[in-house]
């Protein structure tokens, strides 16, 4: 990325991409619990007894969230008509 954006580009790690992804998911209306599940990061949302007994995978909700993500990305990359 530094090759394309120059030396001014701030330091980042791959974890920053995950952080940005989940932040944007929540911004576009995805529930935090679902965003956490997509990242397989369930410790914060489903800890303790809830984490032990709650086994639902939220697959339809995750699919819907990824559809919202697709729409969000499409709006970013598809040029607007003149």
mmCIF file of the N, C-alpha and C atoms, coordinates in Angstrom:
data_MODEL
# 
_entry.id   MODEL 
# 
loop_
_atom_site.group_PDB 
_atom_site.id 
_atom_site.type_symbol 
_atom_site.label_atom_id 
_atom_site.label_alt_id 
_atom_site.label_comp_id 
_atom_site.label_asym_id 
_atom_site.label_entity_id 
_atom_site.label_seq_id 
_atom_site.pdbx_PDB_ins_code 
_atom_site.Cartn_x 
_atom_site.Cartn_y 
_atom_site.Cartn_z 
_atom_site.occupancy 
_atom_site.B_iso_or_equiv 
_atom_site.pdbx_formal_charge 
_atom_site.auth_seq_id 
_atom_site.auth_comp_id 
_atom_site.auth_asym_id 
_atom_site.auth_atom_id 
_atom_site.pdbx_PDB_model_num 
ATOM 1   N N  . UNK A 1 1  ? 0.830   -1.189  0.000   1.00 0.00 ? 1  UNK A N  1 
ATOM 2   C CA . UNK A 1 1  ? 0.000   0.000   0.000   1.00 0.00 ? 1  UNK A CA 1 
ATOM 3   C C  . UNK A 1 1  ? 0.873   1.250   0.000   1.00 0.00 ? 1  UNK A C  1 
ATOM 4   N N  . UNK A 1 2  ? 2.017   1.167   0.686   1.00 0.00 ? 2  UNK A N  1 
ATOM 5   C CA . UNK A 1 2  ? 2.914   2.326   0.698   1.00 0.00 ? 2  UNK A CA 1 
ATOM 6   C C  . UNK A 1 2  ? 3.426   2.652   -0.707  1.00 0.00 ? 2  UNK A C  1 
ATOM 7   N N  . UNK A 1 3  ? 3.598   1.620   -1.547  1.00 0.00 ? 3  UNK A N  1 
ATOM 8   C CA . UNK A 1 3  ? 4.060   1.860   -2.919  1.00 0.00 ? 3  UNK A CA 1 
ATOM 9   C C  . UNK A 1 3  ? 3.060   2.742   -3.648  1.00 0.00 ? 3  UNK A C  1 
ATOM 10  N N  . UNK A 1 4  ? 1.764   2.490   -3.451  1.00 0.00 ? 4  UNK A N  1 
ATOM 11  C CA . UNK A 1 4  ? 0.725   3.233   -4.162  1.00 0.00 ? 4  UNK A CA 1 
ATOM 12  C C  . UNK A 1 4  ? 0.343   4.537   -3.470  1.00 0.00 ? 4  UNK A C  1 
ATOM 13  N N  . UNK A 1 5  ? 0.438   4.573   -2.146  1.00 0.00 ? 5  UNK A N  1 
ATOM 14  C CA . UNK A 1 5  ? -0.024  5.740   -1.400  1.00 0.00 ? 5  UNK A CA 1 
ATOM 15  C C  . UNK A 1 5  ? 1.108   6.630   -0.881  1.00 0.00 ? 5  UNK A C  1 
ATOM 16  N N  . UNK A 1 6  ? 2.322   6.176   -1.004  1.00 0.00 ? 6  UNK A N  1 
ATOM 17  C CA . UNK A 1 6  ? 3.460   6.985   -0.590  1.00 0.00 ? 6  UNK A CA 1 
ATOM 18  C C  . UNK A 1 6  ? 3.853   6.733   0.854   1.00 0.00 ? 6  UNK A C  1 
ATOM 19  N N  . UNK A 1 7  ? 4.957   7.339   1.240   1.00 0.00 ? 7  UNK A N  1 
ATOM 20  C CA . UNK A 1 7  ? 5.513   7.151   2.579   1.00 0.00 ? 7  UNK A CA 1 
ATOM 21  C C  . UNK A 1 7  ? 4.645   7.776   3.667   1.00 0.00 ? 7  UNK A C  1 
ATOM 22  N N  . UNK A 1 8  ? 3.726   8.659   3.316   1.00 0.00 ? 8  UNK A N  1 
ATOM 23  C CA . UNK A 1 8  ? 2.870   9.309   4.309   1.00 0.00 ? 8  UNK A CA 1 
ATOM 24  C C  . UNK A 1 8  ? 1.825   8.357   4.889   1.00 0.00 ? 8  UNK A C  1 
ATOM 25  N N  . UNK A 1 9  ? 1.674   7.210   4.250   1.00 0.00 ? 9  UNK A N  1 
ATOM 26  C CA . UNK A 1 9  ? 0.649   6.271   4.704   1.00 0.00 ? 9  UNK A CA 1 
ATOM 27  C C  . UNK A 1 9  ? 0.974   5.804   6.118   1.00 0.00 ? 9  UNK A C  1 
ATOM 28  N N  . UNK A 1 10 ? 0.014   5.920   7.055   1.00 0.00 ? 10 UNK A N  1 
ATOM 29  C CA . UNK A 1 10 ? 0.299   5.544   8.449   1.00 0.00 ? 10 UNK A CA 1 
ATOM 30  C C  . UNK A 1 10 ? 0.513   4.041   8.614   1.00 0.00 ? 10 UNK A C  1 
ATOM 31  N N  . UNK A 1 11 ? 1.262   3.695   9.646   1.00 0.00 ? 11 UNK A N  1 
ATOM 32  C CA . UNK A 1 11 ? 1.495   2.291   9.960   1.00 0.00 ? 11 UNK A CA 1 
ATOM 33  C C  . UNK A 1 11 ? 0.167   1.592   10.262  1.00 0.00 ? 11 UNK A C  1 
ATOM 34  N N  . UNK A 1 12 ? 0.017   0.384   9.766   1.00 0.00 ? 12 UNK A N  1 
ATOM 35  C CA . UNK A 1 12 ? -1.172  -0.396  10.079  1.00 0.00 ? 12 UNK A CA 1 
ATOM 36  C C  . UNK A 1 12 ? -0.796  -1.866  10.116  1.00 0.00 ? 12 UNK A C  1 
ATOM 37  N N  . UNK A 1 13 ? -1.672  -2.643  10.724  1.00 0.00 ? 13 UNK A N  1 
ATOM 38  C CA . UNK A 1 13 ? -1.499  -4.095  10.750  1.00 0.00 ? 13 UNK A CA 1 
ATOM 39  C C  . UNK A 1 13 ? -2.735  -4.729  10.117  1.00 0.00 ? 13 UNK A C  1 
ATOM 40  N N  . UNK A 1 14 ? -2.674  -6.023  9.869   1.00 0.00 ? 14 UNK A N  1 
ATOM 41  C CA . UNK A 1 14 ? -3.849  -6.710  9.320   1.00 0.00 ? 14 UNK A CA 1 
ATOM 42  C C  . UNK A 1 14 ? -5.039  -6.612  10.265  1.00 0.00 ? 14 UNK A C  1 
ATOM 43  N N  . UNK A 1 15 ? -4.776  -6.520  11.558  1.00 0.00 ? 15 UNK A N  1 
ATOM 44  C CA . UNK A 1 15 ? -5.866  -6.392  12.521  1.00 0.00 ? 15 UNK A CA 1 
ATOM 45  C C  . UNK A 1 15 ? -6.645  -5.094  12.293  1.00 0.00 ? 15 UNK A C  1 
ATOM 46  N N  . UNK A 1 16 ? -5.983  -4.063  11.788  1.00 0.00 ? 16 UNK A N  1 
ATOM 47  C CA . UNK A 1 16 ? -6.676  -2.805  11.478  1.00 0.00 ? 16 UNK A CA 1 
ATOM 48  C C  . UNK A 1 16 ? -7.733  -3.006  10.398  1.00 0.00 ? 16 UNK A C  1 
ATOM 49  N N  . UNK A 1 17 ? -7.488  -3.925  9.475   1.00 0.00 ? 17 UNK A N  1 
ATOM 50  C CA . UNK A 1 17 ? -8.482  -4.221  8.439   1.00 0.00 ? 17 UNK A CA 1 
ATOM 51  C C  . UNK A 1 17 ? -9.716  -4.853  9.076   1.00 0.00 ? 17 UNK A C  1 
ATOM 52  N N  . UNK A 1 18 ? -9.515  -5.787  9.997   1.00 0.00 ? 18 UNK A N  1 
ATOM 53  C CA . UNK A 1 18 ? -10.642 -6.399  10.717  1.00 0.00 ? 18 UNK A CA 1 
ATOM 54  C C  . UNK A 1 18 ? -11.422 -5.344  11.496  1.00 0.00 ? 18 UNK A C  1 
ATOM 55  N N  . UNK A 1 19 ? -10.686 -4.459  12.161  1.00 0.00 ? 19 UNK A N  1 
ATOM 56  C CA . UNK A 1 19 ? -11.322 -3.408  12.960  1.00 0.00 ? 19 UNK A CA 1 
ATOM 57  C C  . UNK A 1 19 ? -12.160 -2.486  12.072  1.00 0.00 ? 19 UNK A C  1 
ATOM 58  N N  . UNK A 1 20 ? -11.602 -2.103  10.933  1.00 0.00 ? 20 UNK A N  1 
ATOM 59  C CA . UNK A 1 20 ? -12.328 -1.233  10.010  1.00 0.00 ? 20 UNK A CA 1 
ATOM 60  C C  . UNK A 1 20 ? -13.561 -1.942  9.465   1.00 0.00 ? 20 UNK A C  1 
ATOM 61  N N  . UNK A 1 21 ? -13.399 -3.202  9.095   1.00 0.00 ? 21 UNK A N  1 
ATOM 62  C CA . UNK A 1 21 ? -14.513 -3.983  8.564   1.00 0.00 ? 21 UNK A CA 1 
ATOM 63  C C  . UNK A 1 21 ? -15.675 -4.050  9.546   1.00 0.00 ? 21 UNK A C  1 
ATOM 64  N N  . UNK A 1 22 ? -15.402 -4.420  10.786  1.00 0.00 ? 22 UNK A N  1 
ATOM 65  C CA . UNK A 1 22 ? -16.486 -4.554  11.759  1.00 0.00 ? 22 UNK A CA 1 
ATOM 66  C C  . UNK A 1 22 ? -17.077 -3.198  12.122  1.00 0.00 ? 22 UNK A C  1 
ATOM 67  N N  . UNK A 1 23 ? -16.258 -2.161  12.160  1.00 0.00 ? 23 UNK A N  1 
ATOM 68  C CA . UNK A 1 23 ? -16.765 -0.812  12.430  1.00 0.00 ? 23 UNK A CA 1 
ATOM 69  C C  . UNK A 1 23 ? -17.735 -0.373  11.342  1.00 0.00 ? 23 UNK A C  1 
ATOM 70  N N  . UNK A 1 24 ? -17.360 -0.607  10.086  1.00 0.00 ? 24 UNK A N  1 
ATOM 71  C CA . UNK A 1 24 ? -18.231 -0.232  8.965   1.00 0.00 ? 24 UNK A CA 1 
ATOM 72  C C  . UNK A 1 24 ? -19.489 -1.088  8.940   1.00 0.00 ? 24 UNK A C  1 
ATOM 73  N N  . UNK A 1 25 ? -19.375 -2.386  9.281   1.00 0.00 ? 25 UNK A N  1 
ATOM 74  C CA . UNK A 1 25 ? -20.578 -3.225  9.334   1.00 0.00 ? 25 UNK A CA 1 
ATOM 75  C C  . UNK A 1 25 ? -21.597 -2.637  10.301  1.00 0.00 ? 25 UNK A C  1 
ATOM 76  N N  . UNK A 1 26 ? -21.142 -2.264  11.476  1.00 0.00 ? 26 UNK A N  1 
ATOM 77  C CA . UNK A 1 26 ? -22.061 -1.694  12.466  1.00 0.00 ? 26 UNK A CA 1 
ATOM 78  C C  . UNK A 1 26 ? -22.611 -0.365  11.964  1.00 0.00 ? 26 UNK A C  1 
ATOM 79  N N  . UNK A 1 27 ? -21.770 0.426   11.312  1.00 0.00 ? 27 UNK A N  1 
ATOM 80  C CA . UNK A 1 27 ? -22.216 1.722   10.775  1.00 0.00 ? 27 UNK A CA 1 
ATOM 81  C C  . UNK A 1 27 ? -23.331 1.554   9.747   1.00 0.00 ? 27 UNK A C  1 
ATOM 82  N N  . UNK A 1 28 ? -23.289 0.475   8.954   1.00 0.00 ? 28 UNK A N  1 
ATOM 83  C CA . UNK A 1 28 ? -24.326 0.282   7.929   1.00 0.00 ? 28 UNK A CA 1 
ATOM 84  C C  . UNK A 1 28 ? -25.532 -0.496  8.457   1.00 0.00 ? 28 UNK A C  1 
ATOM 85  N N  . UNK A 1 29 ? -25.568 -0.724  9.776   1.00 0.00 ? 29 UNK A N  1 
ATOM 86  C CA . UNK A 1 29 ? -26.779 -1.270  10.375  1.00 0.00 ? 29 UNK A CA 1 
ATOM 87  C C  . UNK A 1 29 ? -26.723 -2.720  10.824  1.00 0.00 ? 29 UNK A C  1 
ATOM 88  N N  . UNK A 1 30 ? -25.560 -3.338  10.791  1.00 0.00 ? 30 UNK A N  1 
ATOM 89  C CA . UNK A 1 30 ? -25.440 -4.723  11.247  1.00 0.00 ? 30 UNK A CA 1 
ATOM 90  C C  . UNK A 1 30 ? -25.267 -4.719  12.764  1.00 0.00 ? 30 UNK A C  1 
ATOM 91  N N  . UNK A 1 31 ? -26.004 -5.582  13.452  1.00 0.00 ? 31 UNK A N  1 
ATOM 92  C CA . UNK A 1 31 ? -25.890 -5.665  14.904  1.00 0.00 ? 31 UNK A CA 1 
ATOM 93  C C  . UNK A 1 31 ? -24.481 -6.104  15.301  1.00 0.00 ? 31 UNK A C  1 
ATOM 94  N N  . UNK A 1 32 ? -24.000 -5.571  16.395  1.00 0.00 ? 32 UNK A N  1 
ATOM 95  C CA . UNK A 1 32 ? -22.657 -5.880  16.877  1.00 0.00 ? 32 UNK A CA 1 
ATOM 96  C C  . UNK A 1 32 ? -22.456 -7.379  17.065  1.00 0.00 ? 32 UNK A C  1 
ATOM 97  N N  . UNK A 1 33 ? -23.452 -8.070  17.606  1.00 0.00 ? 33 UNK A N  1 
ATOM 98  C CA . UNK A 1 33 ? -23.334 -9.520  17.810  1.00 0.00 ? 33 UNK A CA 1 
ATOM 99  C C  . UNK A 1 33 ? -23.089 -10.250 16.494  1.00 0.00 ? 33 UNK A C  1 
ATOM 100 N N  . UNK A 1 34 ? -23.763 -9.802  15.438  1.00 0.00 ? 34 UNK A N  1 
ATOM 101 C CA . UNK A 1 34 ? -23.619 -10.448 14.131  1.00 0.00 ? 34 UNK A CA 1 
ATOM 102 C C  . UNK A 1 34 ? -22.251 -10.119 13.538  1.00 0.00 ? 34 UNK A C  1 
ATOM 103 N N  . UNK A 1 35 ? -21.820 -8.868  13.647  1.00 0.00 ? 35 UNK A N  1 
ATOM 104 C CA . UNK A 1 35 ? -20.489 -8.495  13.158  1.00 0.00 ? 35 UNK A CA 1 
ATOM 105 C C  . UNK A 1 35 ? -19.414 -9.311  13.865  1.00 0.00 ? 35 UNK A C  1 
ATOM 106 N N  . UNK A 1 36 ? -19.570 -9.515  15.165  1.00 0.00 ? 36 UNK A N  1 
ATOM 107 C CA . UNK A 1 36 ? -18.613 -10.328 15.924  1.00 0.00 ? 36 UNK A CA 1 
ATOM 108 C C  . UNK A 1 36 ? -18.600 -11.767 15.420  1.00 0.00 ? 36 UNK A C  1 
ATOM 109 N N  . UNK A 1 37 ? -19.770 -12.315 15.130  1.00 0.00 ? 37 UNK A N  1 
ATOM 110 C CA . UNK A 1 37 ? -19.855 -13.691 14.631  1.00 0.00 ? 37 UNK A CA 1 
ATOM 111 C C  . UNK A 1 37 ? -19.173 -13.826 13.275  1.00 0.00 ? 37 UNK A C  1 
ATOM 112 N N  . UNK A 1 38 ? -19.335 -12.827 12.412  1.00 0.00 ? 38 UNK A N  1 
ATOM 113 C CA . UNK A 1 38 ? -18.696 -12.874 11.100  1.00 0.00 ? 38 UNK A CA 1 
ATOM 114 C C  . UNK A 1 38 ? -17.181 -12.950 11.260  1.00 0.00 ? 38 UNK A C  1 
ATOM 115 N N  . UNK A 1 39 ? -16.657 -12.236 12.233  1.00 0.00 ? 39 UNK A N  1 
ATOM 116 C CA . UNK A 1 39 ? -15.215 -12.250 12.479  1.00 0.00 ? 39 UNK A CA 1 
ATOM 117 C C  . UNK A 1 39 ? -14.777 -13.433 13.324  1.00 0.00 ? 39 UNK A C  1 
ATOM 118 N N  . UNK A 1 40 ? -15.734 -14.271 13.704  1.00 0.00 ? 40 UNK A N  1 
ATOM 119 C CA . UNK A 1 40 ? -15.456 -15.380 14.619  1.00 0.00 ? 40 UNK A CA 1 
ATOM 120 C C  . UNK A 1 40 ? -14.849 -14.842 15.908  1.00 0.00 ? 40 UNK A C  1 
ATOM 121 N N  . UNK A 1 41 ? -15.368 -13.714 16.334  1.00 0.00 ? 41 UNK A N  1 
ATOM 122 C CA . UNK A 1 41 ? -14.877 -13.041 17.541  1.00 0.00 ? 41 UNK A CA 1 
ATOM 123 C C  . UNK A 1 41 ? -16.061 -12.923 18.493  1.00 0.00 ? 41 UNK A C  1 
ATOM 124 N N  . UNK A 1 42 ? -16.387 -14.022 19.136  1.00 0.00 ? 42 UNK A N  1 
ATOM 125 C CA . UNK A 1 42 ? -17.616 -14.073 19.910  1.00 0.00 ? 42 UNK A CA 1 
ATOM 126 C C  . UNK A 1 42 ? -17.412 -13.868 21.402  1.00 0.00 ? 42 UNK A C  1 
ATOM 127 N N  . UNK A 1 43 ? -16.192 -13.727 21.843  1.00 0.00 ? 43 UNK A N  1 
ATOM 128 C CA . UNK A 1 43 ? -15.954 -13.664 23.287  1.00 0.00 ? 43 UNK A CA 1 
ATOM 129 C C  . UNK A 1 43 ? -16.630 -12.472 23.950  1.00 0.00 ? 43 UNK A C  1 
ATOM 130 N N  . UNK A 1 44 ? -16.631 -11.319 23.303  1.00 0.00 ? 44 UNK A N  1 
ATOM 131 C CA . UNK A 1 44 ? -17.241 -10.144 23.916  1.00 0.00 ? 44 UNK A CA 1 
ATOM 132 C C  . UNK A 1 44 ? -18.755 -10.203 23.951  1.00 0.00 ? 44 UNK A C  1 
ATOM 133 N N  . UNK A 1 45 ? -19.355 -10.763 22.929  1.00 0.00 ? 45 UNK A N  1 
ATOM 134 C CA . UNK A 1 45 ? -20.811 -10.778 22.815  1.00 0.00 ? 45 UNK A CA 1 
ATOM 135 C C  . UNK A 1 45 ? -21.456 -11.959 23.517  1.00 0.00 ? 45 UNK A C  1 
ATOM 136 N N  . UNK A 1 46 ? -20.743 -13.066 23.576  1.00 0.00 ? 46 UNK A N  1 
ATOM 137 C CA . UNK A 1 46 ? -21.337 -14.298 24.094  1.00 0.00 ? 46 UNK A CA 1 
ATOM 138 C C  . UNK A 1 46 ? -20.412 -14.937 25.131  1.00 0.00 ? 46 UNK A C  1 
ATOM 139 N N  . UNK A 1 47 ? -20.141 -14.202 26.171  1.00 0.00 ? 47 UNK A N  1 
ATOM 140 C CA . UNK A 1 47 ? -19.279 -14.755 27.205  1.00 0.00 ? 47 UNK A CA 1 
ATOM 141 C C  . UNK A 1 47 ? -20.109 -15.321 28.345  1.00 0.00 ? 47 UNK A C  1 
ATOM 142 N N  . UNK A 1 48 ? -19.476 -16.032 29.221  1.00 0.00 ? 48 UNK A N  1 
ATOM 143 C CA . UNK A 1 48 ? -20.150 -16.605 30.382  1.00 0.00 ? 48 UNK A CA 1 
ATOM 144 C C  . UNK A 1 48 ? -21.171 -17.650 29.992  1.00 0.00 ? 48 UNK A C  1 
ATOM 145 N N  . UNK A 1 49 ? -22.273 -17.692 30.742  1.00 0.00 ? 49 UNK A N  1 
ATOM 146 C CA . UNK A 1 49 ? -23.325 -18.690 30.512  1.00 0.00 ? 49 UNK A CA 1 
ATOM 147 C C  . UNK A 1 49 ? -23.911 -18.549 29.116  1.00 0.00 ? 49 UNK A C  1 
ATOM 148 N N  . UNK A 1 50 ? -24.090 -17.317 28.660  1.00 0.00 ? 50 UNK A N  1 
ATOM 149 C CA . UNK A 1 50 ? -24.636 -17.097 27.324  1.00 0.00 ? 50 UNK A CA 1 
ATOM 150 C C  . UNK A 1 50 ? -23.758 -17.759 26.269  1.00 0.00 ? 50 UNK A C  1 
ATOM 151 N N  . UNK A 1 51 ? -22.448 -17.662 26.420  1.00 0.00 ? 51 UNK A N  1 
ATOM 152 C CA . UNK A 1 51 ? -21.527 -18.273 25.474  1.00 0.00 ? 51 UNK A CA 1 
ATOM 153 C C  . UNK A 1 51 ? -21.544 -19.787 25.516  1.00 0.00 ? 51 UNK A C  1 
ATOM 154 N N  . UNK A 1 52 ? -21.856 -20.346 26.650  1.00 0.00 ? 52 UNK A N  1 
ATOM 155 C CA . UNK A 1 52 ? -21.884 -21.803 26.791  1.00 0.00 ? 52 UNK A CA 1 
ATOM 156 C C  . UNK A 1 52 ? -23.154 -22.389 26.188  1.00 0.00 ? 52 UNK A C  1 
ATOM 157 N N  . UNK A 1 53 ? -24.287 -21.749 26.439  1.00 0.00 ? 53 UNK A N  1 
ATOM 158 C CA . UNK A 1 53 ? -25.569 -22.316 26.019  1.00 0.00 ? 53 UNK A CA 1 
ATOM 159 C C  . UNK A 1 53 ? -26.070 -21.810 24.681  1.00 0.00 ? 53 UNK A C  1 
ATOM 160 N N  . UNK A 1 54 ? -25.611 -20.681 24.249  1.00 0.00 ? 54 UNK A N  1 
ATOM 161 C CA . UNK A 1 54 ? -26.081 -20.100 22.992  1.00 0.00 ? 54 UNK A CA 1 
ATOM 162 C C  . UNK A 1 54 ? -25.263 -20.688 21.851  1.00 0.00 ? 54 UNK A C  1 
ATOM 163 N N  . UNK A 1 55 ? -25.858 -21.586 21.085  1.00 0.00 ? 55 UNK A N  1 
ATOM 164 C CA . UNK A 1 55 ? -25.158 -22.285 20.011  1.00 0.00 ? 55 UNK A CA 1 
ATOM 165 C C  . UNK A 1 55 ? -25.664 -21.937 18.613  1.00 0.00 ? 55 UNK A C  1 
ATOM 166 N N  . UNK A 1 56 ? -26.649 -21.071 18.517  1.00 0.00 ? 56 UNK A N  1 
ATOM 167 C CA . UNK A 1 56 ? -27.164 -20.676 17.206  1.00 0.00 ? 56 UNK A CA 1 
ATOM 168 C C  . UNK A 1 56 ? -26.057 -19.959 16.439  1.00 0.00 ? 56 UNK A C  1 
ATOM 169 N N  . UNK A 1 57 ? -25.893 -20.286 15.169  1.00 0.00 ? 57 UNK A N  1 
ATOM 170 C CA . UNK A 1 57 ? -24.794 -19.746 14.364  1.00 0.00 ? 57 UNK A CA 1 
ATOM 171 C C  . UNK A 1 57 ? -25.127 -18.435 13.636  1.00 0.00 ? 57 UNK A C  1 
ATOM 172 N N  . UNK A 1 58 ? -26.389 -18.019 13.631  1.00 0.00 ? 58 UNK A N  1 
ATOM 173 C CA . UNK A 1 58 ? -26.793 -16.765 12.990  1.00 0.00 ? 58 UNK A CA 1 
ATOM 174 C C  . UNK A 1 58 ? -26.456 -16.737 11.499  1.00 0.00 ? 58 UNK A C  1 
ATOM 175 N N  . UNK A 1 59 ? -26.562 -17.874 10.820  1.00 0.00 ? 59 UNK A N  1 
ATOM 176 C CA . UNK A 1 59 ? -26.190 -17.926 9.408   1.00 0.00 ? 59 UNK A CA 1 
ATOM 177 C C  . UNK A 1 59 ? -27.054 -17.020 8.522   1.00 0.00 ? 59 UNK A C  1 
ATOM 178 N N  . UNK A 1 60 ? -28.386 -17.019 8.658   1.00 0.00 ? 60 UNK A N  1 
ATOM 179 C CA . UNK A 1 60 ? -29.172 -16.105 7.817   1.00 0.00 ? 60 UNK A CA 1 
ATOM 180 C C  . UNK A 1 60 ? -28.835 -14.635 8.093   1.00 0.00 ? 60 UNK A C  1 
ATOM 181 N N  . UNK A 1 61 ? -28.614 -14.303 9.347   1.00 0.00 ? 61 UNK A N  1 
ATOM 182 C CA . UNK A 1 61 ? -28.284 -12.933 9.718   1.00 0.00 ? 61 UNK A CA 1 
ATOM 183 C C  . UNK A 1 61 ? -26.899 -12.535 9.187   1.00 0.00 ? 61 UNK A C  1 
ATOM 184 N N  . UNK A 1 62 ? -25.974 -13.475 9.230   1.00 0.00 ? 62 UNK A N  1 
ATOM 185 C CA . UNK A 1 62 ? -24.636 -13.215 8.706   1.00 0.00 ? 62 UNK A CA 1 
ATOM 186 C C  . UNK A 1 62 ? -24.677 -13.049 7.185   1.00 0.00 ? 62 UNK A C  1 
ATOM 187 N N  . UNK A 1 63 ? -25.501 -13.868 6.531   1.00 0.00 ? 63 UNK A N  1 
ATOM 188 C CA . UNK A 1 63 ? -25.655 -13.746 5.070   1.00 0.00 ? 63 UNK A CA 1 
ATOM 189 C C  . UNK A 1 63 ? -26.239 -12.382 4.717   1.00 0.00 ? 63 UNK A C  1 
ATOM 190 N N  . UNK A 1 64 ? -27.241 -11.955 5.458   1.00 0.00 ? 64 UNK A N  1 
ATOM 191 C CA . UNK A 1 64 ? -27.838 -10.638 5.236   1.00 0.00 ? 64 UNK A CA 1 
ATOM 192 C C  . UNK A 1 64 ? -26.809 -9.529  5.463   1.00 0.00 ? 64 UNK A C  1 
ATOM 193 N N  . UNK A 1 65 ? -26.007 -9.669  6.498   1.00 0.00 ? 65 UNK A N  1 
ATOM 194 C CA . UNK A 1 65 ? -24.975 -8.668  6.797   1.00 0.00 ? 65 UNK A CA 1 
ATOM 195 C C  . UNK A 1 65 ? -23.971 -8.573  5.653   1.00 0.00 ? 65 UNK A C  1 
ATOM 196 N N  . UNK A 1 66 ? -23.580 -9.719  5.101   1.00 0.00 ? 66 UNK A N  1 
ATOM 197 C CA . UNK A 1 66 ? -22.621 -9.692  4.001   1.00 0.00 ? 66 UNK A CA 1 
ATOM 198 C C  . UNK A 1 66 ? -23.245 -9.119  2.730   1.00 0.00 ? 66 UNK A C  1 
ATOM 199 N N  . UNK A 1 67 ? -24.557 -9.282  2.571   1.00 0.00 ? 67 UNK A N  1 
ATOM 200 C CA . UNK A 1 67 ? -25.259 -8.624  1.464   1.00 0.00 ? 67 UNK A CA 1 
ATOM 201 C C  . UNK A 1 67 ? -25.217 -7.110  1.631   1.00 0.00 ? 67 UNK A C  1 
ATOM 202 N N  . UNK A 1 68 ? -25.404 -6.638  2.861   1.00 0.00 ? 68 UNK A N  1 
ATOM 203 C CA . UNK A 1 68 ? -25.299 -5.196  3.137   1.00 0.00 ? 68 UNK A CA 1 
ATOM 204 C C  . UNK A 1 68 ? -23.877 -4.706  2.860   1.00 0.00 ? 68 UNK A C  1 
ATOM 205 N N  . UNK A 1 69 ? -22.891 -5.527  3.254   1.00 0.00 ? 69 UNK A N  1 
ATOM 206 C CA . UNK A 1 69 ? -21.493 -5.160  3.003   1.00 0.00 ? 69 UNK A CA 1 
ATOM 207 C C  . UNK A 1 69 ? -21.236 -5.060  1.496   1.00 0.00 ? 69 UNK A C  1 
ATOM 208 N N  . UNK A 1 70 ? -21.752 -6.032  0.736   1.00 0.00 ? 70 UNK A N  1 
ATOM 209 C CA . UNK A 1 70 ? -21.600 -6.013  -0.717  1.00 0.00 ? 70 UNK A CA 1 
ATOM 210 C C  . UNK A 1 70 ? -22.198 -4.736  -1.304  1.00 0.00 ? 70 UNK A C  1 
ATOM 211 N N  . UNK A 1 71 ? -23.378 -4.385  -0.858  1.00 0.00 ? 71 UNK A N  1 
ATOM 212 C CA . UNK A 1 71 ? -24.030 -3.162  -1.338  1.00 0.00 ? 71 UNK A CA 1 
ATOM 213 C C  . UNK A 1 71 ? -23.190 -1.931  -0.989  1.00 0.00 ? 71 UNK A C  1 
ATOM 214 N N  . UNK A 1 72 ? -22.666 -1.884  0.227   1.00 0.00 ? 72 UNK A N  1 
ATOM 215 C CA . UNK A 1 72 ? -21.816 -0.769  0.672   1.00 0.00 ? 72 UNK A CA 1 
ATOM 216 C C  . UNK A 1 72 ? -20.579 -0.648  -0.221  1.00 0.00 ? 72 UNK A C  1 
ATOM 217 N N  . UNK A 1 73 ? -19.909 -1.757  -0.491  1.00 0.00 ? 73 UNK A N  1 
ATOM 218 C CA . UNK A 1 73 ? -18.706 -1.734  -1.324  1.00 0.00 ? 73 UNK A CA 1 
ATOM 219 C C  . UNK A 1 73 ? -19.050 -1.357  -2.754  1.00 0.00 ? 73 UNK A C  1 
ATOM 220 N N  . UNK A 1 74 ? -20.155 -1.882  -3.271  1.00 0.00 ? 74 UNK A N  1 
ATOM 221 C CA . UNK A 1 74 ? -20.566 -1.538  -4.632  1.00 0.00 ? 74 UNK A CA 1 
ATOM 222 C C  . UNK A 1 74 ? -20.776 -0.024  -4.792  1.00 0.00 ? 74 UNK A C  1 
ATOM 223 N N  . UNK A 1 75 ? -21.366 0.596   -3.771  1.00 0.00 ? 75 UNK A N  1 
ATOM 224 C CA . UNK A 1 75 ? -21.569 2.048   -3.812  1.00 0.00 ? 75 UNK A CA 1 
ATOM 225 C C  . UNK A 1 75 ? -20.237 2.788   -3.821  1.00 0.00 ? 75 UNK A C  1 
ATOM 226 N N  . UNK A 1 76 ? -19.229 2.216   -3.193  1.00 0.00 ? 76 UNK A N  1 
ATOM 227 C CA . UNK A 1 76 ? -17.906 2.857   -3.175  1.00 0.00 ? 76 UNK A CA 1 
ATOM 228 C C  . UNK A 1 76 ? -17.171 2.755   -4.502  1.00 0.00 ? 76 UNK A C  1 
ATOM 229 N N  . UNK A 1 77 ? -17.320 1.610   -5.192  1.00 0.00 ? 77 UNK A N  1 
ATOM 230 C CA . UNK A 1 77 ? -16.472 1.369   -6.349  1.00 0.00 ? 77 UNK A CA 1 
ATOM 231 C C  . UNK A 1 77 ? -17.154 1.587   -7.691  1.00 0.00 ? 77 UNK A C  1 
ATOM 232 N N  . UNK A 1 78 ? -18.463 1.539   -7.742  1.00 0.00 ? 78 UNK A N  1 
ATOM 233 C CA . UNK A 1 78 ? -19.159 1.728   -9.014  1.00 0.00 ? 78 UNK A CA 1 
ATOM 234 C C  . UNK A 1 78 ? -19.305 3.227   -9.266  1.00 0.00 ? 78 UNK A C  1 
ATOM 235 N N  . UNK A 1 79 ? -18.813 3.680   -10.421 1.00 0.00 ? 79 UNK A N  1 
ATOM 236 C CA . UNK A 1 79 ? -18.915 5.123   -10.699 1.00 0.00 ? 79 UNK A CA 1 
ATOM 237 C C  . UNK A 1 79 ? -20.361 5.581   -10.806 1.00 0.00 ? 79 UNK A C  1 
ATOM 238 N N  . UNK A 1 80 ? -20.595 6.760   -10.295 1.00 0.00 ? 80 UNK A N  1 
ATOM 239 C CA . UNK A 1 80 ? -21.939 7.348   -10.387 1.00 0.00 ? 80 UNK A CA 1 
ATOM 240 C C  . UNK A 1 80 ? -22.139 7.923   -11.806 1.00 0.00 ? 80 UNK A C  1 
ATOM 241 N N  . UNK A 1 81 ? -23.363 7.777   -12.345 1.00 0.00 ? 81 UNK A N  1 
ATOM 242 C CA . UNK A 1 81 ? -23.614 8.334   -13.679 1.00 0.00 ? 81 UNK A CA 1 
ATOM 243 C C  . UNK A 1 81 ? -23.473 9.850   -13.676 1.00 0.00 ? 81 UNK A C  1 
ATOM 244 N N  . UNK A 1 82 ? -23.036 10.368  -14.788 1.00 0.00 ? 82 UNK A N  1 
ATOM 245 C CA . UNK A 1 82 ? -22.882 11.830  -14.899 1.00 0.00 ? 82 UNK A CA 1 
ATOM 246 C C  . UNK A 1 82 ? -24.180 12.524  -15.127 1.00 0.00 ? 82 UNK A C  1 
# 
